[in-house]
Amino acid sequence: MDLALIHQCFSDRTRLRILHLLGAGPLCVCHFQTLLGEPQVKISKHLGYLRSRGLVEAAREGSWMVYRLPAKQPAALRANLACLRACVRADPEFRRDAARLRAGRPEFEKSSPLCAPGRGPRR
């Protein structure tokens, strides 16, 4: 994986926040809406950008697309993701994102393993 491509993907704060959260495990778009407070359109656009460049993988599970970091990561990506984790530890916005994820994950899993409470299609 080309280092310049990785850094292009890292050049947007929303994409950095998405990658940081995916470091904790798979999430769907509705989780990102809840965690980041951003509209679905914006999140989907950034996830599509990251996916088209190989920084995230997606799998359809029922009605939802679940996103995760690639199972097999090239060394350059692995090193840059490790750097991201280290660099954002002191950033208040990234800390809030991580805290919301820790607080919300049990609720996400109780309501549905694939969808945040109050988001997604009605049943």
Secondary structure, DSSP 8 states (H G I E B T S, - for coil): --HHHHHHHTTSHHHHHHHHHHTT--EEHHHHHHHH---HHHHHHHHHHHHHTTS-EEEEETTEEEEE--SS--HHHHHHHHHHHHHHTT-HHHHHHHHHHHHHHHHHHHH-TTS-TT-S---
